[in-house]
Amino acid sequence: MRMYPLTSVVAALALAGATGCATRGYVTTKIDERALEIERQVNQVERGLEDTTVGTGRNTAQIREVDQTATIALETATGALETATAASGASREAKTTATDATTRAAGLEAAGRRLLFEVILTEEQGRFGFGEATLPEQASAGLDALVTRVRSLKAPTHLEIEGHTDATGSTEFNAQLALRRAEAVRRYLHEHHRLPLHKINVISYGEERPVAPNDTVEGRANNRRVVVRVLG
């Protein structure tokens, strides 16, 4: 057996111990560096989650605000529509009331008078064109004779002019057409004979008061007429 000097053995052991310590230190350093890297990555992920949470909360708040704004706008529009509907209904009711009052007043006023005579301008006599409201020249002779007779009366007089049509066309159109024809007669009496307008009432009956059936040419011609009543 080979024998080594004691000093050599001690030196070898010391070297081995020094080498082992160096290795352990290196490993510990690497572990610490890796741990720091992992911790940094974890912190980065946490910050990302916090940003996402904050952004989600902000979006939720914005969505809630938009929803509230839309709700308020809808309620405002609904209220405006209800107000407009109510106003329209009130306007129609007021117009109906005014019309009824005018009709009642005219009826009461006419009740105090008696019919003296009347002149009927049919399509044959008046020659109104189909759908036309312009007073034809042929009608002027009958109106002139009416004025002459009115002025021969000693009592005060009042005139009522009624416009009538046949049933051709819509009810609304016929009402307007009859009114325009009656107004044409009133305008002629005022402009050519200076009869005061406040003593001439105009009424439109449209197709409501036929004097003949509307299923024949002759009947429709008789229904297209203007009636001038002289009351005293």
C-alpha positions in Angstrom: 0.0 0.0 0.0 1.1 3.5 -0.9 1.2 6.0 1.9 0.6 9.7 1.3 1.9 12.4 3.5 -0.5 13.8 6.0 -0.1 17.4 4.6 -1.1 16.2 1.2 -4.3 14.7 2.5 -5.3 17.8 4.4 -4.6 20.0 1.4 -6.8 17.7 -0.8 -9.7 17.8 1.7 -9.5 21.6 1.9 -9.6 21.9 -1.8 -12.6 19.7 -2.1 -14.4 21.7 0.6 -13.6 24.9 -1.2 -14.9 23.6 -4.5 -18.2 22.4 -2.9 -18.8 25.8 -1.4 -18.3 27.5 -4.6 -20.8 25.2 -6.4 -23.5 25.7 -3.8 -23.1 29.5 -4.0 -23.5 29.5 -7.7 -26.6 27.4 -7.6 -28.1 29.6 -4.9 -27.4 32.7 -7.0 -29.1 31.2 -10.0 -32.2 30.2 -7.9 -32.5 33.7 -6.5 -32.3 35.2 -10.0 -35.0 32.9 -11.3 -37.2 33.6 -8.4 -36.9 37.3 -9.0 -37.8 36.9 -12.7 -40.9 34.8 -11.8 -41.9 37.4 -9.2 -41.5 40.2 -11.8 -43.7 38.3 -14.3 -46.3 37.6 -11.6 -46.4 41.3 -10.8 -46.8 42.2 -14.5 -49.7 39.8 -14.8 -51.4 41.3 -11.7 -51.0 44.8 -13.0 -52.6 43.7 -16.3 -55.5 42.1 -14.5 -55.9 45.4 -12.5 -56.0 47.4 -15.7 -58.5 45.1 -17.2 -60.7 45.3 -14.1 -60.6 49.1 -14.1 -61.3 49.2 -17.9 -64.3 46.9 -17.4 -65.7 49.0 -14.6 -65.3 52.1 -16.7 -67.1 50.5 -19.6 -69.9 49.3 -17.4 -70.3 52.8 -16.0 -70.4 54.3 -19.6 -73.0 51.7 -20.6 -75.1 52.5 -17.6 -74.9 56.2 -18.4 -75.9 55.7 -22.0 -78.8 53.5 -20.9 -80.0 56.1 -18.5 -79.7 58.8 -21.2 -81.7 56.7 -23.7 -84.4 56.0 -21.1 -84.7 59.8 -20.3 -84.9 60.6 -24.0 -87.6 57.9 -24.6 -89.6 59.2 -21.6 -89.3 62.8 -22.9 -90.4 61.8 -26.4 -93.4 59.8 -25.0 -94.4 62.8 -22.9 -94.2 65.1 -25.9 -96.3 62.7 -28.0 -98.9 62.5 -25.3 -99.0 66.3 -25.0 -99.3 66.8 -28.8 -102.1 64.2 -29.0 -104.0 65.9 -26.1 -103.5 69.3 -27.7 -104.8 68.0 -31.1 -107.8 66.5 -29.3 -108.5 69.7 -27.5 -108.2 71.6 -30.8 -110.7 69.4 -32.5 -113.1 69.6 -29.6 -112.8 73.4 -29.5 -113.4 73.6 -33.3 -116.4 71.3 -33.0 -117.8 73.4 -30.1 -117.3 76.6 -32.1 -119.0 75.1 -35.2 -121.9 73.9 -33.1 -122.2 77.4 -31.4 -122.2 79.1 -34.8 -124.9 76.7 -36.2 -127.1 77.2 -33.1 -126.7 81.0 -33.4 -127.6 81.0 -37.1 -130.6 78.8 -36.3 -131.8 81.1 -33.6 -131.3 84.1 -35.8 -133.1 82.5 -38.7 -135.9 81.4 -36.5 -136.9 85.0 -36.0 -137.2 85.5 -39.7 -139.6 84.3 -42.3 -138.9 83.2 -45.8 -139.9 85.8 -48.4 -138.8 84.0 -51.5 -135.9 82.0 -52.9 -133.9 81.5 -56.1 -132.4 78.2 -57.1 -129.5 78.1 -59.4 -129.3 74.6 -60.8 -126.5 73.4 -63.1 -128.9 74.1 -66.0 -129.5 77.7 -64.9 -126.1 78.4 -63.3 -124.0 76.4 -65.7 -121.3 75.6 -63.2 -118.7 73.5 -64.9 -118.1 70.0 -63.5 -116.0 70.4 -60.4 -115.8 74.2 -61.0 -116.7 77.0 -58.6 -116.4 80.0 -60.9 -119.7 81.7 -61.3 -120.7 81.6 -64.9 -122.1 84.6 -66.8 -125.4 82.8 -67.3 -126.2 82.9 -63.6 -125.8 86.7 -63.4 -129.3 87.4 -64.9 -131.0 85.4 -62.2 -129.0 87.1 -59.4 -129.6 90.6 -60.9 -133.4 89.9 -60.9 -133.1 88.7 -57.3 -131.4 92.0 -56.2 -134.0 94.1 -58.0 -136.8 92.2 -56.1 -134.9 92.5 -52.7 -134.6 96.3 -53.1 -138.3 96.6 -53.9 -139.1 95.2 -50.5 -139.9 97.7 -47.7 -138.9 95.4 -44.8 -135.2 94.7 -43.9 -133.9 91.5 -45.5 -131.3 88.9 -44.9 -129.9 86.4 -47.4 -128.8 82.8 -46.9 -126.8 81.1 -49.7 -126.7 77.3 -49.6 -124.2 75.3 -51.7 -125.1 71.7 -52.7 -123.5 69.0 -54.9 -124.2 65.5 -56.1 -122.6 62.4 -54.6 -119.8 62.2 -57.1 -116.4 62.4 -55.4 -115.5 62.4 -51.7 -117.6 64.0 -49.0 -114.9 66.4 -48.1 -114.3 67.5 -51.7 -118.1 68.0 -52.2 -118.3 70.1 -49.0 -115.5 72.4 -50.2 -116.9 72.6 -53.7 -120.4 73.6 -52.5 -118.8 76.2 -50.2 -116.8 77.7 -53.0 -119.9 77.9 -55.3 -121.9 79.6 -52.6 -119.1 82.0 -51.9 -118.9 82.9 -55.6 -122.6 83.9 -55.5 -122.0 85.9 -52.3 -119.0 87.7 -53.9 -121.1 88.6 -57.0 -123.9 90.1 -54.9 -121.5 92.2 -52.9 -119.1 93.3 -55.7 -121.8 94.0 -58.4 -124.7 95.2 -56.2 -123.0 96.3 -53.0 -125.1 94.2 -50.8 -123.6 94.2 -47.3 -121.6 91.1 -46.4 -122.9 91.0 -42.8 -126.4 90.4 -44.2 -125.4 87.4 -46.3 -124.8 84.0 -44.7 -123.1 81.2 -46.6 -123.8 77.5 -45.8 -122.3 74.4 -47.4 -124.3 71.2 -47.4 -122.2 69.4 -49.9 -123.9 66.1 -50.9 -125.9 65.9 -47.7 -129.3 67.2 -48.9 -130.1 65.8 -52.4 -133.4 66.7 -54.0 -133.2 63.9 -56.6 -131.5 60.4 -56.8 -127.8 60.4 -57.6 -128.0 57.3 -59.8 -129.2 59.3 -62.9 -127.6 62.1 -64.9 -130.7 64.2 -64.5 -130.9 63.6 -60.7 -127.2 64.5 -60.3 -127.7 67.7 -62.3 -130.6 68.8 -60.0 -128.5 68.1 -56.9 -125.7 70.4 -58.2 -127.3 73.7 -57.2 -127.0 76.9 -55.2 -130.1 78.1 -53.3 -130.4 81.8 -52.4 -133.1 82.4 -49.7 -134.3 85.9 -48.9 -135.5 86.2 -45.3 -137.4 89.1 -43.7 
